[in-house]
Amino acid sequence: MLSKFHRSQKGFTLIELMIVVVIIGILAALAIPRFMRATTKSKQSEAKNILKQIYAMERAYRQEYDAYWGNGESASAADQDGFARIGVDIMSTARYSYSIVAAANTFTATATSGILDDDGTVDTWTMTHNGVLTCTSNDATD
């Protein structure tokens, strides 16, 4: 028989709640930076794809005109028609600005963005006439 002073214990103690809060904080501290790096890497796929498209179209242009196109040309979300002559479309939602430096036998296309995340690090990718894709400044590693 229960006495009138004995109460059933339901609920959680303050210590138990504090332990749960600490565990959630530790998990969040580990997960959030990894998530931010993963989203930055997924945004970098835009630059890689556009630069590969520029490479393919520059090769086709050179086959026809015996020179690469676009010395000093640039394109961005604000100026989407910059590469229309070689058939490369820049989306209106582009995160990167693109430029081409070309000579008769060489070209280098560059993609630059500083808005992938909030750390202010610039992300820069280049593609050469040899088809070499290089990250010269990687925002995903910071």
C-alpha positions as CSV (number, residue, x, y, z in Angstrom):
1,M,0.0,0.0,0.0
2,L,1.3,3.5,-0.9
3,S,1.6,6.0,1.8
4,K,0.4,9.5,1.2
5,F,4.0,10.8,1.3
6,H,5.3,8.4,-1.4
7,R,4.9,9.9,-4.9
8,S,5.6,8.2,-8.2
9,Q,8.5,9.5,-10.1
10,K,7.6,10.7,-13.6
11,G,9.6,12.9,-15.9
12,F,13.3,13.8,-16.2
13,T,15.7,15.3,-13.8
14,L,17.6,18.5,-14.6
15,I,20.9,16.5,-14.8
16,E,19.4,14.2,-17.4
17,L,18.1,17.1,-19.5
18,M,21.5,18.8,-19.3
19,I,23.3,15.6,-20.5
20,V,21.0,15.4,-23.5
21,V,21.6,19.1,-24.4
22,V,25.4,18.6,-24.2
23,I,25.2,15.5,-26.4
24,I,23.1,17.4,-29.0
25,G,25.6,20.3,-28.9
26,I,28.5,18.0,-29.5
27,L,26.8,16.3,-32.5
28,A,25.9,19.7,-34.0
29,A,29.4,21.0,-33.6
30,L,30.7,18.0,-35.6
31,A,27.9,17.9,-38.2
32,I,27.5,21.5,-39.2
33,P,31.0,22.2,-40.6
34,R,30.8,18.9,-42.6
35,F,27.4,19.9,-44.0
36,M,28.8,23.4,-45.0
37,R,31.7,21.8,-46.8
38,A,29.4,19.4,-48.6
39,T,27.1,22.1,-49.8
40,T,30.1,24.2,-51.0
41,K,31.4,21.2,-53.0
42,S,28.0,20.7,-54.6
43,K,28.0,24.4,-55.7
44,Q,31.4,23.9,-57.2
45,S,29.9,21.5,-59.7
46,E,28.5,24.5,-61.6
47,A,32.0,25.8,-62.4
48,K,33.3,22.4,-63.3
49,N,30.4,21.8,-65.7
50,I,30.5,25.2,-67.4
51,L,34.3,25.0,-67.8
52,K,34.0,21.6,-69.4
53,Q,31.4,23.0,-71.8
54,I,33.7,25.9,-72.6
55,Y,36.5,23.5,-73.3
56,A,34.4,21.4,-75.7
57,M,33.1,24.4,-77.5
58,E,36.5,26.0,-77.8
59,R,37.9,22.8,-79.3
60,A,35.0,22.8,-81.9
61,Y,35.6,26.5,-82.6
62,R,39.3,25.9,-83.2
63,Q,38.5,23.1,-85.6
64,E,36.5,25.5,-87.7
65,Y,38.5,28.7,-87.5
66,D,42.0,27.5,-86.7
67,A,42.2,29.6,-83.5
68,Y,40.5,29.7,-80.1
69,W,37.8,32.3,-79.5
70,G,37.5,34.9,-76.8
71,N,40.6,36.8,-75.7
72,G,39.4,38.8,-72.7
73,E,35.8,37.8,-73.0
74,S,33.7,37.3,-69.9
75,A,30.2,36.2,-68.9
76,S,28.3,36.1,-65.6
77,A,24.7,35.9,-64.4
78,A,24.4,39.6,-65.3
79,D,25.9,39.1,-68.8
80,Q,24.6,35.7,-69.9
81,D,25.3,36.2,-73.6
82,G,29.0,36.7,-73.2
83,F,29.9,33.2,-74.6
84,A,26.9,32.8,-77.0
85,R,29.3,32.9,-80.1
86,I,30.7,29.5,-79.1
87,G,27.4,28.2,-77.8
88,V,27.9,28.3,-74.0
89,D,24.9,29.5,-72.0
90,I,25.5,31.0,-68.6
91,M,22.4,30.6,-66.3
92,S,20.8,33.6,-64.7
93,T,21.3,31.9,-61.4
94,A,25.1,31.4,-61.9
95,R,27.2,31.7,-58.8
96,Y,30.4,32.1,-60.8
97,S,31.8,34.7,-63.2
98,Y,33.6,33.3,-66.2
99,S,36.4,34.6,-68.4
100,I,38.5,33.4,-71.3
101,V,42.0,34.5,-72.2
102,A,42.9,33.1,-75.6
103,A,45.6,33.2,-78.2
104,A,45.8,31.3,-81.5
105,N,46.9,28.1,-80.0
106,T,46.1,28.3,-76.3
107,F,43.3,29.4,-74.0
108,T,42.5,29.5,-70.3
109,A,39.0,29.7,-69.0
110,T,38.5,30.9,-65.4
111,A,35.5,30.6,-63.1
112,T,35.5,32.8,-60.0
113,S,33.0,33.1,-57.1
114,G,33.1,34.5,-53.7
115,I,29.5,33.7,-52.7
116,L,29.6,30.0,-52.0
117,D,29.5,30.4,-48.3
118,D,29.8,33.2,-45.8
119,D,33.6,33.0,-45.1
120,G,34.6,35.4,-47.8
121,T,37.1,33.0,-49.4
122,V,37.2,33.3,-53.2
123,D,36.7,30.0,-55.1
124,T,38.5,29.9,-58.5
125,W,38.7,27.1,-61.1
126,T,40.6,27.2,-64.4
127,M,40.5,25.0,-67.6
128,T,43.3,25.1,-70.1
129,H,43.4,24.2,-73.8
130,N,44.9,20.9,-72.8
131,G,41.7,20.0,-70.8
132,V,43.3,20.4,-67.4
133,L,40.8,21.5,-64.8
134,T,42.5,23.0,-61.7
135,C,41.2,24.6,-58.5
136,T,43.5,27.5,-57.8
137,S,41.6,28.7,-54.7
138,N,39.3,26.2,-53.0
139,D,36.5,27.6,-50.8
140,A,35.4,24.1,-49.7
141,T,38.6,23.4,-47.7
142,D,38.4,26.5,-45.5
